[in-house]
Structures are given as structure tokens and as C-alpha cells.
Amino acid sequence: MTISDAKSDPGGDDRDSEIAKETELVFLRNRVKELEVENAKLLSQVSSCQCQQMEVKHDRSLSDSSSLVRRRRVRKGDKNSIPSHLISKRYVALKIMYFGKRFYGFSAEAQMEPSIESEVFKALERTRLLVGDKKDSCYSRCGRTDKGVSSTGQVIALFLRSRLKSPPGDSKAQVNGRTGERPEYDYVRVLNRALPDDIRVIGWSPAPIDFHARFSCYAREYKYFFWRQNLNLSAMDFAGKKFIGEHDFRNFCKMDVANVHCYTRRVTFFEVSPCQNSHEGDQLCTFTMRGSAFLWHQIRCMVAVLFMIGQGVESVDVIDTLLDTKKTPRKPQYLLASEIPLVLRTCEFENVDFICSPGNKV
């Protein structure tokens, strides 16, 4: 085609431009596809890289946590690295005073919290005086006071950590307290720092191996406080003296058929006496009762009947009637005296002298 021919055909330039545009468009489409493929490859590489980093972090976290567990296990092992049978300990009796109003009794076995016993063992564990657990300590208690009942002389016995260096079987050393040059732990001071204010340890004593806080006790003394009001104290004292001696007290207790099969107990002392305290013209008085052992709620049942005698509701002879289980085989219904004024004053043992360091906060 000559130049003149081209000039004579103006539509040829338009066709060439359209072909060029289509060629460029095809090139651009192919380039876009190539870029999309490259972009997909890059995204794949980035995602795989992130997954690897996450896996590495996860592996590191697992290794860190496992090493932490190992460290914790090592620390726990270090704490108990010395076997309990190699730790110096001695058999000890503790005298405890407590105000029982906010507690569900002394014993922790009732599964009611708080109890005095559970608070004492928390303090023993906190101060690390307890070696092993409660079962390993040969623990015994003198009495199980009920909810609200207080004490100025409860006694427990158990093995505690000691500075004693004598062999474990040397009972004479445990009783005599040979501890070498170092003084023994001040059990009273150490425990009272860890106990609540309404529970105090007021003394401790070395105890022989065959000592048992319950069965080695030969006498327990209770006091029950009350306001005199218009009560006939002389009638109550005369009636209370009838309790002295050995009697079947099943009509003066709460029956515990599962654990108690003999309801005979021996009362050695009874007295009604006024105290020096008074309030708004009313005098404070007390019943004092001593015996080798008492039944569940026995003191409170005795007091309830004595109050009825003091009020003139019952005669003095009702005591004889209730003590005669053949004449009265079933306990009559009467209200139980309140537990708050009842105090276990003391528990008495032979050859046990309680120590309380001077200056200790009791």
C-alpha cells in the first residue's frame, strides 16, 4: 500500500489503533493474573511464617510451663526434703482457754466451721509446729465442749516439733525436757501469735508417751454462771448435793445411743455459791460441779432442773425421782439450759505441770 493509498483509506488508522488497544488490554489482563499468582504465593509464605512463629511461641510456652511445674515440684520437694521421722519432736500437752460464743463447739468432726479445734490446727500448721498431719501426731483432747461453751482449762496432747535432740524413744528425756544448749520452743508465745484473740494457749507441759488427754484425766470441773434474781439458792444447793456419788444420769443428758452404752457417772463435788460481781442490784452466782467425766449435755440438763427447783416449779425430790431409772425409765421433756454461761474450768492430771513463760501474752 502506498502513501497515497493510505490517505485515500482513513478507516485503516482506526483499525490499527483498535488492534493496539486490544493487544495492550490482553497484556494487562495477563499481567494482572501474574500479579495475583505472585500475591497468593506471598500470602502463603507470610501465613506459613506466622504459623511457624506461633508454633515456636507455643512450644516455648509449653516448655516454660513444664519447667515452672518442675521448679514448683522441686520447691515442694525441698520443703519436705527431710523425712518427718527424722525431725525432732516431743509429746506435749497444751492447756487452752477460749470464749466459745462464735464457735460451733470444740471438735472439728461435726463439719461445722469455725470450731476451736480447726483454729488450733490452722495455727499449728501455720507455725510449722505440726510434724506430718493430724493422724501422725497421736492427737487427743480432754473434752468436746458444745457450741457456745467456753473453757479456761481445756487440754489437748500431740507430738510437736522440738529442739530436743534425744532419740525418739527416750521417753525420760521427753518428760524431763533435755534439749541441750538450745532452749525449747516457746509453744505458748508462738501459737498465740497465730491464734485468734478468743483462743489462747495458757500453758504447755512435756507428757509421757502413754499420756492421753481424755483417758488420763481424773477430774473435770465445770462452772455455770447465772443471775440470782428470785431463785431459792438454798433449795438449789440442797437438791444439787443429791447429784454427788455414782448414779445413772440417763435422765440428765442427751442420749447418744450410737457411742454411749453406759450412762453411769460419778460426781464428786457440787456447790451453789454467790460471786462478788453484781449488776443493777442483781448478784452473779455459779454452780460448781466436779466429776471424773460427764455425758453429752449433762451439766445443762442438771442446771435446767435446778432452775425449776429454784423457781418453785419442782420440788427437791424430783432429783431422786429422775435418778431412779427404774421408777423413771424415760427422760421427761424439759427445756435445756443455755450453753453460753457454761465454762469448762479445769481438767486435772497426775504428774503434768503446765509451763507458761513469764511475759507471754495470754
SESE-768331 format. One record per residue (C-alpha): residue in one letter; chain; x, z, y. Coordinates in Angstrom, 1 decimal, decimal comma, always signed. Each point is the difference from the previous one (the first is absolute). Layout:
["A"; "A"; [X; Z; Y]] ...
//
This chain:
["M"; "A"; [+0,0; +0,0; +0,0]] ["T"; "A"; [+1,4; -0,9; +3,5]] ["I"; "A"; [-0,3; +1,8; +3,1]] ["S"; "A"; [-2,6; -2,3; +1,2]] ["D"; "A"; [-2,0; +0,6; -3,1]] ["A"; "A"; [+0,1; +3,7; +0,5]] ["K"; "A"; [-1,2; -0,3; +3,5]] ["S"; "A"; [-2,7; -2,2; -1,2]] ["D"; "A"; [-1,0; +2,8; -2,6]] ["P"; "A"; [-0,6; +3,3; +1,9]] ["G"; "A"; [-1,6; +1,8; -3,0]] ["G"; "A"; [+3,3; +0,0; -1,9]] ["D"; "A"; [+1,4; +2,9; +2,1]] ["D"; "A"; [-3,0; +2,1; -0,7]] ["R"; "A"; [+0,4; -0,4; -3,7]] ["D"; "A"; [+3,7; +0,9; +0,1]] ["S"; "A"; [-0,8; +3,2; +2,0]] ["E"; "A"; [-2,7; +1,0; -2,5]] ["I"; "A"; [+2,4; -0,5; -2,9]] ["A"; "A"; [+2,6; +2,1; +1,7]] ["K"; "A"; [-2,5; +2,8; +0,6]] ["E"; "A"; [-1,1; +0,0; -3,6]] ["T"; "A"; [+3,6; +0,1; -1,2]] ["E"; "A"; [+0,7; +2,9; +2,3]] ["L"; "A"; [-3,1; +1,8; -1,1]] ["V"; "A"; [+0,9; -0,4; -3,6]] ["F"; "A"; [+3,5; +1,3; +0,7]] ["L"; "A"; [-1,5; +3,0; +1,8]] ["R"; "A"; [-2,3; +0,8; -2,8]] ["N"; "A"; [+2,8; -0,2; -2,5]] ["R"; "A"; [+2,1; +2,3; +2,2]] ["V"; "A"; [-2,8; +2,5; +0,3]] ["K"; "A"; [-0,3; +0,1; -3,8]] ["E"; "A"; [+3,8; +0,5; -0,3]] ["L"; "A"; [-0,2; +2,9; +2,5]] ["E"; "A"; [-2,9; +1,5; -1,8]] ["V"; "A"; [+2,0; -0,1; -3,2]] ["E"; "A"; [+3,1; +1,6; +1,7]] ["N"; "A"; [-2,2; +2,6; +1,6]] ["A"; "A"; [-1,5; +0,9; -3,4]] ["K"; "A"; [+3,5; +0,3; -1,4]] ["L"; "A"; [+1,0; +2,3; +2,8]] ["L"; "A"; [-3,0; +2,2; -0,4]] ["S"; "A"; [+0,6; +0,3; -3,7]] ["Q"; "A"; [+3,6; +1,0; +0,7]] ["V"; "A"; [-1,0; +2,5; +2,6]] ["S"; "A"; [-2,7; +1,6; -2,2]] ["S"; "A"; [+2,4; +0,2; -3,0]] ["C"; "A"; [+2,6; +1,7; +2,3]] ["Q"; "A"; [-2,6; +2,5; +1,2]] ["C"; "A"; [-1,1; +0,8; -3,6]] ["Q"; "A"; [+3,6; +0,6; -1,0]] ["Q"; "A"; [+0,5; +2,3; +3,0]] ["M"; "A"; [-3,1; +1,9; -0,9]] ["E"; "A"; [+1,1; +0,3; -3,6]] ["V"; "A"; [+3,3; +1,3; +1,1]] ["K"; "A"; [-1,7; +2,5; +2,2]] ["H"; "A"; [-2,3; +1,0; -2,8]] ["D"; "A"; [+2,8; +0,4; -2,4]] ["R"; "A"; [+1,9; +2,1; +2,6]] ["S"; "A"; [-3,1; +2,2; +0,6]] ["L"; "A"; [-0,4; +0,5; -3,8]] ["S"; "A"; [+3,7; +0,9; -0,4]] ["D"; "A"; [-0,2; +2,3; +3,0]] ["S"; "A"; [-3,1; +1,7; -1,3]] ["S"; "A"; [+1,5; +0,4; -3,5]] ["S"; "A"; [+3,2; +1,4; +1,5]] ["L"; "A"; [-2,2; +2,4; +2,0]] ["V"; "A"; [-1,8; +1,1; -3,1]] ["R"; "A"; [+3,4; +0,4; -1,7]] ["R"; "A"; [+1,2; +2,1; +3,0]] ["R"; "A"; [-3,1; +2,1; -0,2]] ["R"; "A"; [+0,4; +0,5; -3,7]] ["V"; "A"; [+3,6; +1,0; +0,5]] ["R"; "A"; [-0,9; +2,4; +2,8]] ["K"; "A"; [-2,7; +1,5; -2,2]] ["G"; "A"; [+2,5; +0,2; -2,8]] ["D"; "A"; [+2,5; +1,6; +2,2]] ["K"; "A"; [-2,5; +2,7; +1,0]] ["N"; "A"; [-0,6; +1,0; -3,6]] ["S"; "A"; [+3,4; -0,9; -1,2]] ["I"; "A"; [+0,6; +3,7; -1,1]] ["P"; "A"; [-2,2; +0,8; -3,0]] ["S"; "A"; [-2,4; +2,9; +0,7]] ["H"; "A"; [+1,4; +2,0; -2,9]] ["L"; "A"; [+3,4; +0,0; +1,7]] ["I"; "A"; [-1,4; +1,3; +3,3]] ["S"; "A"; [+0,5; +3,8; +0,5]] ["K"; "A"; [-3,4; +1,8; +0,0]] ["R"; "A"; [-1,4; +3,4; -0,6]] ["Y"; "A"; [-3,3; +1,5; -1,0]] ["V"; "A"; [-1,6; +1,5; +3,2]] ["A"; "A"; [-3,1; +2,0; +0,8]] ["L"; "A"; [-1,5; -0,7; +3,5]] ["K"; "A"; [-2,5; +2,3; +1,8]] ["I"; "A"; [-2,4; -2,0; +2,2]] ["M"; "A"; [-2,4; +0,9; +2,8]] ["Y"; "A"; [-2,7; -2,3; +1,1]] ["F"; "A"; [-3,2; -0,2; +2,0]] ["G"; "A"; [-2,4; -1,8; -2,3]] ["K"; "A"; [-2,8; -1,0; +2,4]] ["R"; "A"; [+0,9; -3,7; +0,2]] ["F"; "A"; [+1,1; -0,4; -3,6]] ["Y"; "A"; [-1,9; -0,9; -3,2]] ["G"; "A"; [+1,5; +2,9; -1,9]] ["F"; "A"; [+3,5; +0,6; -1,2]] ["S"; "A"; [+0,1; -2,3; -3,0]] ["A"; "A"; [+0,6; -3,8; +0,4]] ["E"; "A"; [-1,6; -0,7; -3,3]] ["A"; "A"; [-3,5; -0,2; +1,5]] ["Q"; "A"; [+1,0; -3,4; +1,6]] ["M"; "A"; [-1,3; +1,4; +3,4]] ["E"; "A"; [+2,3; -0,2; +2,9]] ["P"; "A"; [+1,5; +1,8; +1,7]] ["S"; "A"; [+1,0; +2,8; -2,4]] ["I"; "A"; [+2,6; +2,6; +0,5]] ["E"; "A"; [+1,8; -1,1; -3,1]] ["S"; "A"; [+0,3; -3,6; +1,0]] ["E"; "A"; [+1,4; +1,0; +3,4]] ["V"; "A"; [+2,6; +2,2; -1,6]] ["F"; "A"; [+1,1; -2,8; -2,3]] ["K"; "A"; [+0,2; -2,4; +2,9]] ["A"; "A"; [+2,3; +2,4; +1,8]] ["L"; "A"; [+2,1; +0,4; -3,2]] ["E"; "A"; [+0,4; -3,7; -0,3]] ["R"; "A"; [+0,7; -0,5; +3,7]] ["T"; "A"; [+2,8; +2,6; +0,0]] ["R"; "A"; [+1,3; -1,4; -3,4]] ["L"; "A"; [-0,1; +3,5; -1,5]] ["L"; "A"; [-2,1; -1,3; -2,9]] ["V"; "A"; [+2,1; -1,5; -2,8]] ["G"; "A"; [-1,9; -2,6; -1,9]] ["D"; "A"; [-3,8; +0,3; +0,1]] ["K"; "A"; [-2,5; +2,8; -0,4]] ["K"; "A"; [-0,1; -0,2; -3,8]] ["D"; "A"; [+3,8; +0,3; -0,1]] ["S"; "A"; [+0,1; +3,1; +2,2]] ["C"; "A"; [-1,8; +2,4; -2,5]] ["Y"; "A"; [-2,5; +0,8; +2,7]] ["S"; "A"; [-2,4; +2,9; -0,2]] ["R"; "A"; [-2,3; +1,7; +2,5]] ["C"; "A"; [-1,4; +3,5; +0,0]] ["G"; "A"; [-3,6; -0,7; +1,1]] ["R"; "A"; [-2,3; -2,9; +0,9]] ["T"; "A"; [-1,7; +1,2; +3,2]] ["D"; "A"; [-3,2; -1,9; +0,8]] ["K"; "A"; [-0,8; -2,1; +3,1]] ["G"; "A"; [+0,2; +2,0; +3,2]] ["V"; "A"; [+1,7; +3,0; -1,7]] ["S"; "A"; [+3,3; +1,3; +1,7]] ["S"; "A"; [+3,0; +1,8; -1,4]] ["T"; "A"; [+2,9; +2,1; +1,2]] ["G"; "A"; [+1,7; +0,3; -3,4]] ["Q"; "A"; [-0,6; -3,1; -2,2]] ["V"; "A"; [+2,9; -0,6; -2,3]] ["I"; "A"; [+1,3; -3,2; -1,7]] ["A"; "A"; [+3,0; -0,6; -2,2]] ["L"; "A"; [+2,1; -3,1; -0,6]] ["F"; "A"; [+3,5; -1,5; -0,2]] ["L"; "A"; [+1,5; -0,9; +3,4]] ["R"; "A"; [+3,2; -1,6; +1,1]] ["S"; "A"; [+2,7; +2,6; +0,3]] ["R"; "A"; [+3,6; +0,5; +1,0]] ["L"; "A"; [+0,4; +2,0; -3,2]] ["K"; "A"; [+3,0; -1,3; -2,0]] ["S"; "A"; [-0,6; +1,9; -3,2]] ["P"; "A"; [-1,1; -1,8; -3,2]] ["P"; "A"; [-3,7; -0,7; -0,2]] ["G"; "A"; [-0,4; +2,4; -3,0]] ["D"; "A"; [+1,6; +2,9; +1,8]] ["S"; "A"; [-3,2; +2,0; +0,6]] ["K"; "A"; [+1,9; +3,1; +1,2]] ["A"; "A"; [+1,7; -2,1; +2,7]] ["Q"; "A"; [-3,4; -1,4; +1,1]] ["V"; "A"; [-1,5; +3,5; +0,3]] ["N"; "A"; [+3,1; +1,6; +1,6]] ["G"; "A"; [+0,5; -3,0; +2,3]] ["R"; "A"; [+3,7; -0,7; -0,4]] ["T"; "A"; [+0,6; -3,0; +2,2]] ["G"; "A"; [+3,7; +0,2; +0,6]] ["E"; "A"; [+1,3; -0,2; +3,6]] ["R"; "A"; [-2,9; -2,0; +1,4]] ["P"; "A"; [-3,3; +1,9; +0,7]] ["E"; "A"; [-3,2; -1,1; -1,7]] ["Y"; "A"; [-2,4; -2,2; +1,8]] ["D"; "A"; [-2,2; +1,8; +2,4]] ["Y"; "A"; [-3,2; -1,0; -1,7]] ["V"; "A"; [-2,3; +1,8; +2,4]] ["R"; "A"; [+1,5; -1,6; +3,1]] ["V"; "A"; [+0,3; -3,5; -1,5]] ["L"; "A"; [-3,6; -0,1; -1,3]] ["N"; "A"; [-1,6; +1,5; +3,0]] ["R"; "A"; [+1,4; -2,8; +2,2]] ["A"; "A"; [-1,8; -2,6; -2,2]] ["L"; "A"; [-3,3; +1,9; -0,6]] ["P"; "A"; [-3,1; +0,0; +2,3]] ["D"; "A"; [-0,4; +3,1; +2,2]] ["D"; "A"; [-2,8; +1,4; -2,1]] ["I"; "A"; [+2,2; +0,2; -3,1]] ["R"; "A"; [+3,2; +2,2; +0,0]] ["V"; "A"; [+2,5; +0,9; -2,6]] ["I"; "A"; [+0,7; +3,7; +0,6]] ["G"; "A"; [+2,5; +0,7; -2,8]] ["W"; "A"; [+1,9; -1,3; -3,1]] ["S"; "A"; [+1,5; +1,6; -3,0]] ["P"; "A"; [+2,2; -1,1; -2,9]] ["A"; "A"; [-2,0; +0,1; -3,1]] ["P"; "A"; [+0,9; +0,2; -3,7]] ["I"; "A"; [-0,6; -3,0; -2,2]] ["D"; "A"; [-3,0; +1,6; -1,8]] ["F"; "A"; [-1,7; +0,9; +3,3]] ["H"; "A"; [-3,5; -1,5; +0,5]] ["A"; "A"; [-1,9; +0,5; +3,3]] ["R"; "A"; [-3,3; +0,4; -1,7]] ["F"; "A"; [+0,7; +1,8; -3,3]] ["S"; "A"; [+2,8; +2,2; +1,3]] ["C"; "A"; [-2,2; +1,5; +2,8]] ["Y"; "A"; [-1,2; +3,5; -1,0]] ["A"; "A"; [-2,2; +0,6; +3,1]] ["R"; "A"; [-1,9; -2,0; +2,7]] ["E"; "A"; [-1,5; +1,6; +3,0]] ["Y"; "A"; [-2,8; -1,6; +2,1]] ["K"; "A"; [-1,5; +1,1; +3,3]] ["Y"; "A"; [-3,4; -1,1; +1,4]] ["F"; "A"; [-0,6; +0,6; +3,7]] ["F"; "A"; [-3,5; +0,6; +1,5]] ["W"; "A"; [-1,7; +1,5; +3,0]] ["R"; "A"; [-1,6; +3,4; -0,6]] ["Q"; "A"; [-3,3; -0,6; +1,9]] ["N"; "A"; [-2,6; +2,2; -1,7]] ["L"; "A"; [+1,4; -0,1; -3,5]] ["N"; "A"; [+0,1; +3,3; -2,0]] ["L"; "A"; [+3,8; +0,2; -0,7]] ["S"; "A"; [-0,2; +3,1; -2,1]] ["A"; "A"; [-2,6; -1,6; -2,4]] ["M"; "A"; [+2,1; -3,1; -0,2]] ["D"; "A"; [+3,2; +2,0; -0,8]] ["F"; "A"; [-1,8; +2,0; -2,6]] ["A"; "A"; [-1,4; -3,1; -1,6]] ["G"; "A"; [+3,3; -1,8; +0,2]] ["K"; "A"; [+1,8; +2,8; -1,9]] ["K"; "A"; [-2,2; -1,0; -3,0]] ["F"; "A"; [+2,1; -3,2; -0,3]] ["I"; "A"; [+3,1; +2,0; -0,9]] ["G"; "A"; [+1,0; -0,3; -3,6]] ["E"; "A"; [-0,3; -2,8; -2,6]] ["H"; "A"; [-3,4; -1,8; +0,1]] ["D"; "A"; [-1,6; -3,3; -0,9]] ["F"; "A"; [-0,4; -1,6; +3,4]] ["R"; "A"; [-2,0; -3,1; -1,0]] ["N"; "A"; [-2,9; +1,0; +2,3]] ["F"; "A"; [+2,5; +0,3; +2,9]] ["C"; "A"; [+1,7; -3,5; -0,2]] ["K"; "A"; [-0,6; -3,7; -0,1]] ["M"; "A"; [+0,0; -0,9; -3,7]] ["D"; "A"; [+2,8; -2,3; -1,1]] ["V"; "A"; [-0,9; -0,7; -3,6]] ["A"; "A"; [+2,5; -2,8; -0,5]] ["N"; "A"; [+3,0; +2,1; +0,9]] ["V"; "A"; [-1,0; +3,7; -0,3]] ["H"; "A"; [-1,2; +1,6; -3,3]] ["C"; "A"; [+0,5; +3,6; +0,9]] ["Y"; "A"; [-1,5; +1,6; +3,1]] ["T"; "A"; [+1,4; +3,4; -0,4]] ["R"; "A"; [+2,2; +1,1; +2,9]] ["R"; "A"; [+1,6; +3,3; +1,0]] ["V"; "A"; [-0,4; +1,3; +3,6]] ["T"; "A"; [+2,4; +2,8; +0,8]] ["F"; "A"; [-0,9; +0,8; +3,7]] ["F"; "A"; [-3,0; -0,4; +2,3]] ["E"; "A"; [-0,5; +1,4; +3,5]] ["V"; "A"; [-2,2; -0,6; +3,1]] ["S"; "A"; [+1,8; +1,0; +3,2]] ["P"; "A"; [-0,4; -0,6; +3,7]] ["C"; "A"; [+2,8; -1,7; +1,9]] ["Q"; "A"; [+1,3; +0,8; +3,4]] ["N"; "A"; [-1,3; -3,2; +1,5]] ["S"; "A"; [-3,4; -0,2; +1,7]] ["H"; "A"; [-1,9; -2,5; +2,1]] ["E"; "A"; [-2,9; +0,7; +2,4]] ["G"; "A"; [-0,6; +3,4; -1,7]] ["D"; "A"; [+0,0; -1,4; -3,5]] ["Q"; "A"; [+2,7; +1,2; -2,3]] ["L"; "A"; [+2,0; -2,2; -2,4]] ["C"; "A"; [+0,1; +1,3; -3,6]] ["T"; "A"; [+1,5; -1,2; -3,2]] ["F"; "A"; [-0,5; +0,1; -3,8]] ["T"; "A"; [+3,3; +0,4; -1,8]] ["M"; "A"; [+0,0; -1,0; -3,7]] ["R"; "A"; [+2,9; +0,1; -2,4]] ["G"; "A"; [+0,2; -1,3; -3,6]] ["S"; "A"; [+2,1; -1,8; -2,6]] ["A"; "A"; [-2,1; -3,2; +0,4]] ["F"; "A"; [-3,3; -1,2; +1,4]] ["L"; "A"; [-2,5; -2,6; -1,0]] ["W"; "A"; [-1,2; -3,0; +2,0]] ["H"; "A"; [-2,0; +1,3; +3,0]] ["Q"; "A"; [+0,1; +3,5; -1,4]] ["I"; "A"; [+1,0; +1,7; +3,3]] ["R"; "A"; [-2,6; -1,9; +2,0]] ["C"; "A"; [-2,8; +0,9; -2,6]] ["M"; "A"; [+1,0; +3,6; +0,1]] ["V"; "A"; [-0,1; +0,1; +3,8]] ["A"; "A"; [-3,4; -1,8; +0,1]] ["V"; "A"; [-1,6; +2,7; -2,2]] ["L"; "A"; [+1,7; +2,8; +2,0]] ["F"; "A"; [-1,4; -1,5; +3,2]] ["M"; "A"; [-3,5; +0,2; -1,4]] ["I"; "A"; [+0,6; +3,7; -0,9]] ["G"; "A"; [+1,4; +0,7; +3,5]] ["Q"; "A"; [-3,2; -1,6; +1,5]] ["G"; "A"; [-2,2; +2,1; -2,3]] ["V"; "A"; [-1,4; -3,1; -1,8]] ["E"; "A"; [+1,5; +1,2; -3,3]] ["S"; "A"; [+0,7; +3,4; -1,4]] ["V"; "A"; [+3,5; +1,2; -1,1]] ["D"; "A"; [-1,2; -0,2; -3,7]] ["V"; "A"; [-0,2; -3,8; +0,2]] ["I"; "A"; [+3,8; -0,1; -0,7]] ["D"; "A"; [-0,5; +1,8; -3,3]] ["T"; "A"; [-2,8; -2,3; -0,9]] ["L"; "A"; [+2,0; -3,2; +0,7]] ["L"; "A"; [+3,1; +1,3; -1,9]] ["D"; "A"; [-2,2; +0,7; -3,1]] ["T"; "A"; [+0,0; -3,6; -1,3]] ["K"; "A"; [-2,3; +1,0; -3,0]] ["K"; "A"; [-2,6; +1,3; +2,5]] ["T"; "A"; [+0,6; -2,9; +2,4]] ["P"; "A"; [+1,3; -2,9; -2,1]] ["R"; "A"; [-0,6; -2,6; +2,8]] ["K"; "A"; [+1,3; +0,2; +3,6]] ["P"; "A"; [-2,8; +0,4; +2,5]] ["Q"; "A"; [-0,1; -2,3; +3,0]] ["Y"; "A"; [+1,5; +1,3; +3,2]] ["L"; "A"; [+1,9; -1,5; +2,9]] ["L"; "A"; [+3,8; -0,1; -0,1]] ["A"; "A"; [+1,9; +1,8; +2,7]] ["S"; "A"; [+1,9; -2,2; +2,5]] ["E"; "A"; [+3,5; -1,1; -0,9]] ["I"; "A"; [+1,6; +0,2; +3,4]] ["P"; "A"; [+0,5; +3,8; +0,2]] ["L"; "A"; [+1,6; +0,2; -3,5]] ["V"; "A"; [+3,8; +0,4; -0,1]] ["L"; "A"; [+2,3; +0,1; -3,0]] ["R"; "A"; [+2,2; +2,8; +1,4]] ["T"; "A"; [+2,7; +0,3; -2,6]] ["C"; "A"; [+1,2; -0,9; -3,5]] ["E"; "A"; [+2,2; +2,5; -1,7]] ["F"; "A"; [+2,8; -0,6; -2,5]] ["E"; "A"; [+2,7; +2,1; -1,6]] ["N"; "A"; [+3,7; -0,6; +1,0]] ["V"; "A"; [-0,8; -2,6; +2,6]] ["D"; "A"; [+1,2; +0,9; +3,5]] ["F"; "A"; [-0,9; -2,5; +2,7]] ["I"; "A"; [+2,6; -0,9; +2,6]] ["C"; "A"; [-0,7; -1,1; +3,5]] ["S"; "A"; [+3,0; -0,7; +2,3]] ["P"; "A"; [-0,1; +1,9; +3,3]] ["G"; "A"; [-0,9; -2,1; +3,0]] ["N"; "A"; [-1,9; -2,5; -2,1]] ["K"; "A"; [-3,2; -1,3; +1,6]] ["V"; "A"; [-2,8; +1,0; -2,5]] 
//
